[in-house]
Each structure stands twice: as structure tokens, then as C-alpha cells.
Amino acid sequence: MKLSDYAKSLGISYKTAWRMWKKGELNAEQLPSGTVIVKIEKPVNKGVAIYARVSSSENKSYLHTQAERLEKYCFAKGYQVVRIVKEVGSGVNDNRRKLIDLLNKDNYSLIVCEHKEHLTRVGFHYLKV
């Protein structure tokens, strides 16, 4: 993959990727034309986990529609959904049982949620887990 494409895929600037290559942080080589090619190993995609959350039981109907929208999104992106977790709990609460259980599993490579606030608002405990 060209260095510019690699930078875009990581969401970093080309200049940052260039510096990484110069420091030897990338598995890359420079062609005689000057183009830098990054050798990347294709990661094993274990699938994705969907996490849907609402803050109160009054919004429980929204929980199901949220999970359905996420399933449709994953299908459109070509992701294989391996787990769907629906939880009712405050985003400030850092002891949500279902989320902790999800984070302790390793049968997925990505967690998909509708808004980052649905995963956590504070989040220190989850980063620690």
C-alpha cells in the first residue's frame, strides 16, 4: 500500500506517516521511483460486536430500534456481526455489567455503537478493563 493511502487509512497526515517511515517504525520500502510502499499484514477479522444502550427503561423501545439500525449499518459495511449487546444504564455509570462482559471477550475485532456516548461518557474504568 502506498504511504499516502496508509496515512489515510489510519487517519493521520502524510507527513506523520513519512516521519514514522524515516524513524523505522513502519515495515516499508522505497521503490526506485521514490514511492514508499508499506507492507501490511491483513488482520484476521473476527467480526464485530454491536453495543446498544439507553439510559432508562422508559426508552427501552429505542434500544431495539437502535440495535436494528446498527445491524443494518454493519450489513451495509460487510461486517460479520458476532454479538449484539443491549443494555439499559447510565452512561456515567462505569460498572455496567454487560459492557464489562463484552470488553472481556475476544471473539470480535471491533465494537460498533451508534454514538460514542452510548459506549461511555466518562470511560476511565473501561479503559482500565
C-alpha positions as CSV (number, residue, x, y, z in Angstrom):
1,M,0.0,0.0,0.0
2,K,1.3,3.5,-0.9
3,L,2.4,5.6,2.1
4,S,-0.3,8.2,1.3
5,D,-3.0,5.5,1.3
6,Y,-1.7,4.1,4.5
7,A,-1.8,7.5,6.2
8,K,-5.4,8.0,5.1
9,S,-6.4,4.6,6.4
10,L,-5.0,5.5,9.8
11,G,-6.5,9.0,9.7
12,I,-3.1,10.7,10.1
13,S,-1.3,13.2,7.8
14,Y,1.1,12.1,5.1
15,K,3.9,14.0,6.8
16,T,3.3,12.0,10.1
17,A,3.4,8.7,8.1
18,W,6.6,9.9,6.4
19,R,8.2,10.6,9.8
20,M,7.2,7.2,11.0
21,W,8.8,5.6,8.0
22,K,12.0,7.6,8.4
23,K,12.3,6.6,12.1
24,G,11.9,2.9,11.0
25,E,8.5,2.4,12.7
26,L,6.9,1.1,9.5
27,N,7.6,-2.1,7.6
28,A,8.1,-0.3,4.3
29,E,10.5,0.0,1.4
30,Q,11.1,2.8,-1.2
31,L,10.9,1.9,-4.8
32,P,13.4,3.3,-7.3
33,S,10.8,5.8,-8.4
34,G,10.7,7.2,-4.9
35,T,7.3,5.8,-3.9
36,V,7.2,4.4,-0.4
37,I,5.3,1.1,-0.1
38,V,4.1,0.0,3.3
39,K,3.8,-3.8,3.8
40,I,0.8,-4.6,5.9
41,E,-0.4,-7.9,7.1
42,K,-4.0,-8.3,6.6
43,P,-5.6,-8.6,10.1
44,V,-7.8,-11.6,10.9
45,N,-11.3,-10.2,11.0
46,K,-13.1,-11.9,13.9
47,G,-16.3,-9.9,13.2
48,V,-17.9,-7.1,15.1
49,A,-19.9,-6.7,18.3
50,I,-22.8,-4.3,18.4
51,Y,-23.4,-2.4,21.6
52,A,-26.7,-0.5,22.1
53,R,-27.6,1.4,25.2
54,V,-30.3,3.6,26.6
55,S,-30.2,5.5,29.9
56,S,-33.6,4.5,31.3
57,S,-36.2,1.7,30.9
58,E,-38.6,4.4,29.6
59,N,-36.5,4.4,26.4
60,K,-36.4,0.6,26.0
61,S,-38.3,0.7,22.7
62,Y,-35.5,2.9,21.4
63,L,-33.0,0.3,22.4
64,H,-34.4,-2.3,20.0
65,T,-34.6,0.2,17.1
66,Q,-31.0,1.3,17.8
67,A,-29.8,-2.3,17.6
68,E,-31.7,-2.8,14.3
69,R,-30.1,0.3,12.8
70,L,-26.6,-0.9,13.9
71,E,-27.3,-4.3,12.3
72,K,-28.3,-2.7,9.0
73,Y,-25.2,-0.5,9.2
74,C,-22.9,-3.5,9.7
75,F,-24.6,-5.4,6.9
76,A,-24.1,-2.5,4.6
77,K,-20.4,-2.3,5.5
78,G,-20.0,-6.0,5.0
79,Y,-19.2,-6.7,8.7
80,Q,-20.0,-10.0,10.2
81,V,-21.9,-9.5,13.5
82,V,-20.9,-12.0,16.1
83,R,-22.6,-10.5,19.1
84,I,-25.3,-7.9,19.9
85,V,-25.4,-6.4,23.4
86,K,-28.4,-4.3,24.6
87,E,-28.1,-2.6,27.9
88,V,-30.2,-0.1,30.0
89,G,-27.9,2.0,32.2
90,S,-26.5,5.5,32.7
91,G,-23.5,6.5,30.5
92,V,-21.9,7.9,33.6
93,N,-22.1,4.6,35.4
94,D,-18.7,2.9,34.9
95,N,-19.8,-0.5,36.2
96,R,-22.2,-1.7,33.5
97,R,-22.2,-5.5,33.7
98,K,-23.0,-6.2,30.0
99,L,-20.4,-3.8,28.7
100,I,-17.7,-5.2,31.0
101,D,-18.6,-8.7,29.9
102,L,-18.3,-7.6,26.2
103,L,-14.9,-6.0,26.8
104,N,-13.6,-9.1,28.4
105,K,-14.5,-11.2,25.3
106,D,-12.1,-11.5,22.4
107,N,-14.2,-13.1,19.7
108,Y,-14.6,-9.7,17.8
109,S,-12.3,-7.2,16.4
110,L,-14.5,-4.1,16.6
111,I,-17.3,-2.7,18.8
112,V,-19.9,-0.8,16.8
113,C,-22.2,1.7,18.6
114,E,-24.4,4.5,17.4
115,H,-22.8,7.3,19.4
116,K,-19.6,7.3,21.4
117,E,-21.7,8.5,24.4
118,H,-23.6,5.2,24.2
119,L,-20.4,3.3,24.9
120,T,-19.2,5.6,27.7
121,R,-19.3,9.2,28.8
122,V,-16.5,9.1,31.4
123,G,-14.9,5.8,30.5
124,F,-11.8,5.6,32.7
125,H,-12.9,2.2,34.2
126,Y,-13.5,0.7,30.7
127,L,-10.0,1.8,29.5
128,K,-8.6,0.1,32.6
129,V,-10.5,-3.1,31.9
